[in-house]
Amino acid sequence: MDNSLSWITGTLTRRTLPELSQYLLVYALLPVVYCIALWRCWRDRRNPPSAETDRIALLALAGFAMMIEVAQSVNWLRVYCVAMPAIILLLWILERAKFKTYAVSLVWVAVLCLASLQMWVRQHRGFMTMELPAGRAATAPQAHEKLQWLTQNTKPGEPFFQAGWPGLYLPLGSNNPVFLDVLETGELTRPQFIELAMRQLEAKQVRYILWSPRLDSPDPFQFPAAYHLAAFREFLHRNYRRARTFSDQDEMWERRIR
């Protein structure tokens, strides 16, 4: 799983924006809602103490603390897991809004517009069909390009390593040759994991590695900065050669003949 916001960089287009907007909305929702809730509790501090204000402040502080925790290594799954306090507080804010009816209506209109736009984009996306070892499949053009190249240059079931995301093994009827599902630029991929993965690639003499350029440098959104893939990149350049660069800039590396 991608461990950062780096997957957004360079991908905002008319077709991808509806899909990405749901993630961006949740990312922005958390700090905005917590700030509004805490500000309202601070504004009401001169009023007689109430159990509701205490509960709201406690929920906002707990949610804010969880947000800070996942902010050190952000991805959509972590953010979604800690988003429930913000959702509860958003409903509380809307319920207390002066224009409650209009605010709720606006939220529903936004949800319906986003859902309609996503359905339109998915129905008009240019999928391509092809026969693969696992059966017939409809794929996006970028995935089609890689799958076609692999079917032409590998045998059915021949192992290869997809470093960025394990999405091509199943349609090709292949297996991941190492114990790691993906390589990540953050703390989740530890140096000892890299060493074991390199030993497994050597032991099995894996011919191809599909590499993603986003793995070439530390994640700019990672705090504190951590990059454990330098050893793997050195291993890749020493033992493999670049065989193909695809349209999305992913690279296929082939083992050097010695």
N, C-alpha and C positions, 0 to 999 in steps of 0.2 A: 504494500500500500504506500502511496506517496505520502511522505511525512511532512509536507510543508505546503506553503502557498505557491511554490514555484511552478506548479502545474498550470496556474492561471496565466503566467507570463507568456505573451505572444499568442494567446489562443482566443482572445476576445474578438469574435467576428459576428456577423448578423445571424449565422446559423448556430454558433455555440453559445451566444449570450443567453438565450432562454434557459438552457440547461445549467449554465454556470450561475445565473442570477439567483437561483434558489440557495446555493451555497453562500454567495456574497451577501444575500439578505440576512441569513442567520449569523454570519460573521459580524455584520454591522449591528444586528439586533441586540446582541448581548451587552456590549458596553453602553449603548444608548439607553436601553431599558433600565439597567442598573443605576446609571447616573440620574435618570429622571426619578426613579423610586427613592433613592437616597436623598435627592434634593427635596422631594416632597416631605419626607420624614424630617429633614432638617428644618424646613419651613414651618412645620407643625409643632416644633419643639416648645413653643411658648404656650400652646394649648394644654388643657388638662391631659395627663398621661392616659393613653388608651391601649388596650390589648392589641387592637388591630395595627396601630403604628409600630408597636414592638415586634409583632410577627412579620410585618412588611420589611422593617429594617433588618431583622435577623435573616430573612430569606434573601434579601438583596446582598447582604454581606457574605453569606454562604455561597451564593451564586457567583459573586465577584471573585471570591477566593478560588473557586473551581475554574473560572475563566482564566485567571492569572496562571494557574497550574498548567493548563493545557496550552497556554500561549507560548510556553517555552519550546513546544514542538507541535505545531498546529497541523491538523488535517481535519477533513470534514467529519470523520467518524468520531474523533475526540470531542469536537465542538458540539455535535449533535447529542452526545452522551451527557453533556453538562448544560444543555440548553433549556431543560424543563423549568428551572426557577425563573428564567427570563420570560418564558411563555406564560407562566402563571402571573407574573408581574405585569406583563403586557395586557392581559385581560383585566387585571385590576385597574391599570391606568385608563384603559378605554371605558371601563364601567364608571369611573369618576370624572371622565371628561365632560366639559360643558356641553359639547355638541356630540353627545354619546351616540345618538342615532346615526348622524352623518359619519362619524368615525368608524362605527361598525360596518356601515354600508360601504364605505371606501375600502375597508379591508377586504370585504367579500368581492367587490368589483376587481381589486388588484389580484386576488387569488384566481378568480375566474378568467381574467385576461391572461395571466401567466399560464394557467392550465391549457387554455385554448391555443396559445402561441406554441407551447411545447408539443401539443398534439399535431399542430400544423407542420412544425419543423420535422418531427419524426416521420410523418406520412410523406413528406416531400424530400427526405434525405435520399441521396443517390446510392442505394445499395447495389452490390454486384453479386451474382450467384456463381458458385464454382463447386466442382466435385473435389472432395478431400478424403483422405483415408478414413476419417470418422463419419463421412456421409456428405450430403449436399448441404451447403451453407450459404447464407446471404451475409455479406460483409461490407463494411465501409471501404472506400477506395484505398485508403492507406493500409488497412489490414490486408486487403486483397493483394496489394503489391508484394507484401512480405510473404504471405502464404503461397502465392504463385512462385516466388523465387525459391522458397524452401522446398516446395514439392518438385521443382525442377532440378534441385541440386542436392537433395538428400533422399535416402531410401525411407520407405514407410517405417515409422517407429524408431528411426535413428535419433539418438538423443542430441539435443543442443541446449544451450543455456540462454534464456531470455532474461537479461539482467534487470530490466526496468519494470516489467510487469508480467506475471505468468498467464498470458492470455492466448498463446498460440499452441500450447502443448496438446490440449484436448482435441481441437479440430484436426491436428496432424497425427493423432494417435501416438504421440511421443510422451516421454517422461522427463522431468527435471533431473539432470544428472547430479545435482548437489542438494544438500539438505536445506539450503536457504531458498525461500520462495522468491525473494527479490533482494537487490542491493539497495540500500538507502544511504543518503549522504549524512544522516544524523546519527544520533546515539544508538539507535536500535541495531545498527550493523556494527558489532564490536570487532576489534582487531583479531581476536581469536577466531571469530566466525569467518573472517576473510581468509585466514591461514588455512582453515579446514576446507573451505570451498575451493581454494587453489589446489590443494592436495587431491581433492576428489576429481577436479577437472583433469589434472595430470594423470591420475591413476586410470581414468576411463578414456583418456586420449580424445576428449570431446573436440569435434572438428570445427563447430561453429558456435560463436557467441554473438547474440544480438545485443548491441550496446546502445544506450540512450545518451545523447549529449548532456542532458541535465545532470548526469552523474559525474561529469568531468571536474566539477568544482564544488566547494562547500555551499550549502544551502544558505542564501543571504537572509532568510527569515528565521534561521535557527539561532536561538539564544540559550546558552552560550554557543559560539560557533564550534562545530566539530566536523572533522572530515577524516574518515577512516579508510577511504577507497584508494588512497595514493599507491599502496602496495599492490592492489589489484590492477590498477591502471598500468603500473610498471610491468606486472606479469602479462597483461594483455598485449602491450606493445612489444615485449620481448619474445613472446611465443606465438603471436598471431599477426596477420596482416589484414588490412582493410580490404574486403572483397567487394563491398557494395554500399553505397549511401542512398537511402530511400528518400522519397519526397518530403517526409516529415523530419528529415535529418537523422533518423535512427541509422545505425551503421551495423553491417554484418561483417564480422571478423572471422577469418579462416585460419586454422592452425598452419604454421609454417612447416614445410617439408624439410626434414633434416637428413 
